[in-house]
Amino acid sequence: MPREIQKIIVMGLGYIGLPTASMLATKGHQVLGVDVNETAVNIINSGRIHIVEPDLDILVRSAVNSGNLRAALLPEEGDTFILAVPTPFKEENGNLKAPDLSYVQAATRAIAPFLREGNLVILESTSPVGTTEVVEQIILDLRPELAGKVHCAHCPERVLPGQILRELVDNDRIIGGTSKAALAKARTLYKTFCNGAILETDSRTAELSKLVENSFRDVNIAFANELSLICDRLGVNVWETIALANRHPRVNILQPGPGVGGHCIAVDPWFIVSSAPAEARLIRTAREVNDAKPHWVLEKVRAKAQRFRDPIIGCLGLTFKANIDDMRESPSMDIVQRLRESQIGTVLACDPNVASDKVPFPLFELKDVLKQADILLLLVDHTEFTEIDPQMIKDKVVIDTKGVLR
């Protein structure tokens, strides 16, 4: 039976929306990508990309040249609508970080006038439990005549920046429907490009499953980060300690760092804490441990800086992980900005993956930072940094938060 070709509207053309839209377009679907950023829309329509992701430029160029992908500022009528917009958090009730659903709500209101009977609305944005039902309720409030006639599902993204295109295709995919019809429609769509298993459930379980995936990793990273503090207090090498412990067949400790960043792991656990604050004690503590790590790094720099009259502090890395340009919730970016504000020395920041117009301060070449810095603070294990000749930094004060300059 021939595959059904759909017209698909993708709301949000960021790190998830653009790869998804491009992948669907290369599979023959007619795709309209919608974004509020006019510059991004123009760049995509010219067959180029406004973010950094391996091989995405090739996929976008192919999709645009085929005529199957175009970008616009406003949605149109279609068969399937995919919401791939940000879901950050906001400060509420003191220290509690509550989910900010304003982007999801705005995108839902934007597509509501264009919905027709039989349409499928997919929420891909990582969201608190119940958000898919919120989307469905907004649609019913604005279009009551579509009650029972528009189908909603949550299909959370599960990809790793730097490997998005491969994981879009190969990873198993969770589909949580608010109805059997929504499940069937979503399964049909994702099977057009997913080789992984399609795992069906209800929307609330799908939402929580995604949050649990990222909270599991956050808790494990917090264990590693707490170990780094303990080892520092005891004068023990944390990297060697972890390496030796991991030789046990049932132990797999992750690596510590300057904190936790990214649009998922640093954010999603707070959605669980917000939903069940009394029960999510371990998850909250893990978040607090990881959120406190940048302050600990700053104090290490401050202590070393006291050796110098006016130290030059070279900061290597701004992104939240290696070899990408993504700075969302990056602890490295936070540390560099706070170092600059503290005025304990002159800060020279370097990141070969970040364009100079993406940050509010000057960036320096690696060779210049290595030459001038008194204190070298490694925050991200970009390949360029792991290849630094030890002889070039043997006379520097080195603070290595990733354990790659040993």
Stockholm file with secondary structure:
# STOCKHOLM 1.0

chainA/1-406         MPREIQKIIVMGLGYIGLPTASMLATKGHQVLGVDVNETAVNIINSGRIHIVEPDLDILVRSAVNSGNLRAALLPEEGDTFILAVPTPFKEENGNLKAPDLSYVQAATRAIAPFLREGNLVILESTSPVGTTEVVEQIILDLRPELAGKVHCAHCPERVLPGQILRELVDNDRIIGGTSKAALAKARTLYKTFCNGAILETDSRTAELSKLVENSFRDVNIAFANELSLICDRLGVNVWETIALANRHPRVNILQPGPGVGGHCIAVDPWFIVSSAPAEARLIRTAREVNDAKPHWVLEKVRAKAQRFRDPIIGCLGLTFKANIDDMRESPSMDIVQRLRESQIGTVLACDPNVASDKVPFPLFELKDVLKQADILLLLVDHTEFTEIDPQMIKDKVVIDTKGVLR
#=GR chainA/1-406 SS CCCCCCEEEEECCSTTHHHHHHHHHHTTCEEEEECSCHHHHHHHHTTCCSSCCTTHHHHHHHHHHTTSEEEESSCCCCSEEEECCCCCEEECSTTCEEECCHHHHHHHHHHGGGCCTTCEEEECSCCCTTHHHHHHHHHHHHCGGGTTTSEEEECCCCCCTTSHHHHHHHSCEEEEESSHHHHHHHHHHHTTTCCSCEEEEEHHHHHHHHHHHHHHHHHHHHHHHHHHHHHHHHTCCHHHHHHHHTTSTTCCCCCCCSCCCSSSTTTHHHHHHHHSTTTCHHHHHHHHHHHHHHHHHHHHHHHHHTTSSSCEEEEECCSSSTTSCCCTTCHHHHHHHHHHHHTSSEEEEECTTSCGGGSSSCBCCHHHHHHHCSEEEECSCCHHHHTCCGGGGTTSEEEESSSCCC
#=GC SS_cons         CCCCCCEEEEECCSTTHHHHHHHHHHTTCEEEEECSCHHHHHHHHTTCCSSCCTTHHHHHHHHHHTTSEEEESSCCCCSEEEECCCCCEEECSTTCEEECCHHHHHHHHHHGGGCCTTCEEEECSCCCTTHHHHHHHHHHHHCGGGTTTSEEEECCCCCCTTSHHHHHHHSCEEEEESSHHHHHHHHHHHTTTCCSCEEEEEHHHHHHHHHHHHHHHHHHHHHHHHHHHHHHHHTCCHHHHHHHHTTSTTCCCCCCCSCCCSSSTTTHHHHHHHHSTTTCHHHHHHHHHHHHHHHHHHHHHHHHHTTSSSCEEEEECCSSSTTSCCCTTCHHHHHHHHHHHHTSSEEEEECTTSCGGGSSSCBCCHHHHHHHCSEEEECSCCHHHHTCCGGGGTTSEEEESSSCCC
//
